[in-house]
Amino acid sequence: MRIKFLPILLVFILVLVLAGAGCLGTGILPVNKTEPPAVFVDYHRTGGIAGVSDRLVIFDNGVAVVSGPSASTEVALNSTDMALLSVLFNESQFSQLQTNYSAPRNSADLMTYTISYHGKTVTAAETTIPPSLKTVVDELDRIVQSAGTQKSTYPTLGITR
């Protein structure tokens, strides 16, 4: 009898081990890791008689956040807007510009513009903006102004112009 009991016990242990091994074999399900949007343009304008301080951050997915002293607004730029910005930056030869265009001493109440695009930052006073950069500044100012006409403030999503 003892001989018949041993094979049954071994089969029972083998079934328990295999059942336990099946449970251990489950892995963690893969997580869909999407990259956060990258900053496309970072624009900051400061100064002037009123002491303006506006910042515009445009992400590569078309979401733009405009922040001022009292509120932030989110604006969704469409693909045409994004393409226009790319063209304007390319036409301005942004990568070839100097990093700093300072105003003459004793200049008062001037606006200062700081623009970062593709890893390069250019800072210019309003009287020293290179002509090739003027259209870029005008378009970025237009986006800031359009955000000021929006009714909702951050964190409302999906606002379009």
C-alpha positions, 0 to 999 in steps of 0.5 A: 500500500505504501508503494501506491500512496507514493505515486499519488502523493508525487502526482498531487505535489506535481499538480500543485507545483504546476498550478502555482507556477502558472500563477507566477507566470503572469506578467505586468501588462504593458503600459502605453507610455505617451510622451508629454508634448514638447515646448514648441515656442516659449515667448515672454514679453515684459516692460512698457509703461504699464509693466506688462508681463505676459508669457505664451508657451506653445506646445508641439500638439497645438496647445498654447497657454497664455499667462499674465499677472492675474490669470492663465488661458489655454488656446488650441492652435490649429495645424495652419497656425502651427505651420504659419509659426514654423514658416515665420521662424524659418523665414526670420532665420531665427537660428542665425540671429544673435542672442541679445539685442539690447536697447541703448542706455537710458531707454525707458519703458521699452518692451522686452521680448524673449523668444525660445525656439528649437533650443535657441533663445533670443532677447530683444528690446522693442527698438532693437528687434531685427526686421526679420524677427518682427513678423514672428513677434507680431504673430506671437502678440496676436496669439496673446491678444486673442487669448485675452478675448477668451471667456474661460481661464486655465485649466479649461481645455479645448478653447479654440479661436 
